[in-house]
Amino acid sequence: MGAELLESQTYLPEEQEQLATIASFLDAHHSKTSERPERRYFLAGADEHDQIEVPEALHRVLVQAVAALTAGKAITISPTMPKLTTQQAADLLGVSRPTVVRLIEAGELAGERIGTRRKVLLKDLLDYREARRQRQYQAIADTSVDVSEDEDPAAVNESLKRIRKQLAERRRAADL
């Protein structure tokens, strides 16, 4: 898809006769609710078997667009990134809402303030979650040691203490 498709576009009502035909088809289709228990929508191409099923949400967008254009109105499609509340972000991360607020205030998670509310872009949240996972995996790899059955538990414990101390020193050095 071209980048221009991700920008806001306004469409003016044109080809009223064709729009009226589409609007009539959609009206007739909606009045036949008892025909099928499950509604399905398809986008057809030029060839006989060239079709793809369209999700109901996209079908509703098309119906609204046709209705507006048929009424002589212009329509604007404006793609935007979904914004989440701090509670939705917390639910997705599996943490508390105050934790998400702290992450935003600390600059670890990008967020914006709209009035008294904070919003987080879904993309930023997913990026943060992936970075957090990578840090967790790295921490597991950094603190793992191979242990065999014949090793002394005290020696393994000392080895783990050394590793934790080295990691703490690295973190302190990185914070400076």
C-alpha positions as CSV (number, residue, x, y, z in Angstrom):
1,M,0.0,0.0,0.0
2,G,1.2,3.5,-0.8
3,A,1.9,6.0,2.0
4,E,-0.8,8.2,0.5
5,L,-3.4,5.7,1.6
6,L,-2.4,6.3,5.3
7,E,-3.1,10.0,5.0
8,S,-6.5,11.7,5.5
9,Q,-8.5,11.7,2.2
10,T,-11.8,13.5,1.4
11,Y,-14.0,12.0,-1.2
12,L,-16.7,14.1,-3.0
13,P,-20.1,12.7,-4.1
14,E,-19.8,11.7,-7.8
15,E,-21.5,9.3,-10.1
16,Q,-24.9,9.6,-8.3
17,E,-26.6,7.0,-10.6
18,Q,-24.0,4.3,-9.6
19,L,-24.2,5.3,-6.0
20,A,-28.0,5.0,-6.0
21,T,-27.7,1.5,-7.4
22,I,-25.2,0.5,-4.7
23,A,-27.4,2.1,-2.0
24,S,-30.5,0.2,-3.3
25,F,-28.5,-3.1,-3.2
26,L,-27.4,-2.4,0.4
27,D,-30.9,-1.5,1.5
28,A,-32.3,-4.7,-0.1
29,H,-29.6,-6.8,1.4
30,H,-30.2,-5.4,4.9
31,S,-34.0,-6.1,4.6
32,K,-33.3,-9.9,4.0
33,T,-32.3,-10.7,7.6
34,S,-34.1,-14.0,7.8
35,E,-32.4,-15.6,4.8
36,R,-29.2,-16.6,6.5
37,P,-28.4,-16.9,10.2
38,E,-24.9,-15.6,9.6
39,R,-24.3,-12.5,7.4
40,R,-21.2,-12.6,5.2
41,Y,-19.9,-9.9,2.9
42,F,-17.6,-10.2,-0.1
43,L,-15.5,-7.9,-2.2
44,A,-15.6,-9.2,-5.8
45,G,-12.9,-8.7,-8.5
46,A,-13.2,-8.7,-12.3
47,D,-12.9,-12.5,-12.6
48,E,-15.8,-14.9,-11.7
49,H,-14.0,-16.5,-8.7
50,D,-12.1,-13.4,-7.7
51,Q,-13.5,-12.5,-4.3
52,I,-12.5,-12.1,-0.7
53,E,-14.6,-12.0,2.4
54,V,-14.9,-8.6,4.0
55,P,-15.2,-8.2,7.9
56,E,-18.5,-6.8,9.1
57,A,-16.7,-3.7,10.5
58,L,-15.4,-2.8,7.1
59,H,-18.8,-3.5,5.6
60,R,-20.3,-1.0,8.0
61,V,-17.7,1.6,6.9
62,L,-18.6,1.1,3.3
63,V,-22.4,1.3,4.0
64,Q,-21.8,4.6,5.9
65,A,-19.6,6.0,3.1
66,V,-22.2,5.1,0.4
67,A,-25.0,6.6,2.4
68,A,-23.2,9.9,2.9
69,L,-22.1,10.1,-0.7
70,T,-25.6,9.3,-1.9
71,A,-26.9,12.1,0.3
72,G,-24.5,14.5,-1.5
73,K,-22.1,14.8,1.3
74,A,-18.3,14.5,1.2
75,I,-16.7,11.9,3.4
76,T,-13.2,12.0,5.0
77,I,-11.3,8.9,5.9
78,S,-8.6,9.7,8.4
79,P,-6.4,6.8,9.5
80,T,-5.2,7.1,13.1
81,M,-3.3,4.9,15.5
82,P,-5.6,3.5,18.2
83,K,-5.1,5.2,21.6
84,L,-5.6,3.4,24.9
85,T,-6.5,4.5,28.3
86,T,-4.0,3.8,31.1
87,Q,-6.3,1.1,32.4
88,Q,-6.4,-0.6,28.9
89,A,-2.6,-0.3,28.7
90,A,-2.3,-1.8,32.2
91,D,-4.6,-4.7,31.3
92,L,-2.5,-5.4,28.2
93,L,0.8,-5.3,30.1
94,G,-0.6,-7.2,33.1
95,V,0.3,-4.5,35.6
96,S,-1.6,-1.9,37.6
97,R,-2.9,1.4,36.2
98,P,-0.6,3.4,38.6
99,T,2.4,1.4,37.3
100,V,1.5,2.5,33.7
101,V,1.2,6.1,34.9
102,R,4.7,5.9,36.6
103,L,6.1,4.4,33.4
104,I,4.7,7.4,31.4
105,E,5.9,9.9,33.9
106,A,9.4,8.3,34.0
107,G,9.6,8.5,30.2
108,E,9.9,4.7,29.8
109,L,6.5,4.5,28.0
110,A,5.5,7.2,25.5
111,G,2.1,8.7,26.4
112,E,0.2,12.0,26.0
113,R,-1.9,13.9,28.3
114,I,-5.4,15.0,27.1
115,G,-6.9,17.3,29.7
116,T,-6.7,15.3,32.9
117,R,-6.4,11.9,31.1
118,R,-3.4,10.1,29.8
119,K,-3.5,8.1,26.5
120,V,-1.0,5.7,25.1
121,L,-0.7,4.8,21.4
122,L,-1.1,1.0,20.9
123,K,2.0,0.9,18.8
124,D,4.1,2.5,21.6
125,L,2.6,0.1,24.1
126,L,3.4,-2.9,22.0
127,D,7.0,-1.6,21.4
128,Y,7.5,-1.1,25.1
129,R,6.1,-4.6,25.8
130,E,8.5,-6.2,23.3
131,A,11.5,-4.3,24.7
132,R,10.5,-5.3,28.3
133,R,10.3,-9.0,27.1
134,Q,13.7,-8.7,25.6
135,R,15.2,-7.3,28.8
136,Q,13.5,-10.1,30.8
137,Y,14.9,-12.8,28.4
138,Q,18.4,-11.2,28.6
139,A,18.2,-11.1,32.5
140,I,17.3,-14.8,32.5
141,A,20.2,-15.6,30.2
142,D,22.6,-13.4,32.2
143,T,21.7,-15.1,35.5
144,S,21.5,-18.7,34.3
145,V,24.2,-21.1,35.2
146,D,24.7,-24.8,34.3
147,V,24.2,-27.0,37.3
148,S,25.0,-30.6,37.4
149,E,23.8,-33.0,40.1
150,D,27.2,-33.5,41.6
151,E,27.9,-29.8,42.1
152,D,28.0,-28.4,45.6
153,P,24.8,-26.2,46.2
154,A,26.9,-23.7,48.2
155,A,29.2,-23.3,45.2
156,V,26.2,-22.7,42.9
157,N,24.8,-20.2,45.3
158,E,28.2,-18.3,45.3
159,S,28.2,-18.3,41.5
160,L,24.7,-16.8,41.4
161,K,25.7,-14.1,44.0
162,R,28.7,-13.2,41.8
163,I,26.5,-12.9,38.7
164,R,23.9,-10.8,40.5
165,K,26.6,-8.5,41.8
166,Q,28.1,-8.1,38.3
167,L,24.6,-7.3,36.9
168,A,23.9,-4.7,39.6
169,E,27.3,-3.0,38.9
170,R,26.5,-2.9,35.2
171,R,23.1,-1.4,35.9
172,R,24.6,1.3,38.2
173,A,27.2,2.1,35.5
174,A,24.5,2.4,32.9
175,D,22.4,4.8,35.1
176,L,25.4,7.2,35.4
